[in-house]
Amino acid sequence: MTAERTWHKSSYSSGATGSSCVEVSLTQDALVRDTKNASGAVLAFSASAWRALINSL
């Protein structure tokens, strides 16, 4: 499910060892994962839920 998607790393990622960072894949929905654990758990949002989240920030 997540292997064939394009992932985008946060522009706020410093790249420093131990830093926290997320990646987002926006296709028909929005998937969010931990950069350091790409094969781990993924949060899934519908397109409308993702828009509502981003608009609330």
C-alpha positions in Angstrom: 0.0 0.0 0.0 2.7 2.6 0.9 5.6 1.3 -1.2 4.3 2.7 -4.5 3.5 6.1 -3.2 5.6 9.3 -3.4 6.6 10.6 0.1 7.5 14.2 0.9 9.6 15.0 4.0 8.7 18.0 6.2 10.6 21.1 5.2 11.2 21.7 8.9 13.3 18.6 9.2 16.8 19.5 10.3 18.3 16.2 9.4 20.1 16.0 12.7 20.5 12.7 14.4 17.6 12.0 16.6 15.4 14.8 15.2 11.7 14.2 14.8 10.3 14.3 11.3 7.3 13.1 9.4 6.6 12.3 5.7 3.3 12.8 3.9 2.0 11.1 0.8 -0.9 12.8 -0.9 -2.6 10.8 -3.5 -6.4 10.2 -3.2 -6.0 10.4 0.6 -3.2 11.6 3.0 -0.9 9.1 4.7 1.6 10.3 7.4 4.5 8.3 8.7 7.6 8.6 10.8 10.7 9.3 8.6 12.9 7.1 10.8 10.5 4.2 10.6 9.2 4.1 7.1 7.9 0.5 7.4 6.1 1.2 10.6 2.6 2.5 11.4 0.9 5.0 9.0 -1.8 7.4 9.9 -4.5 7.7 7.1 -6.7 10.7 6.5 -9.4 11.2 4.0 -8.8 14.1 1.7 -11.5 16.2 3.4 -10.2 15.3 6.9 -6.6 16.3 5.8 -7.9 19.6 4.4 -9.7 20.3 7.7 -6.6 19.5 9.7 -4.3 21.7 7.6 -6.8 24.6 7.6 -7.1 24.4 11.4 -3.3 24.9 11.8 
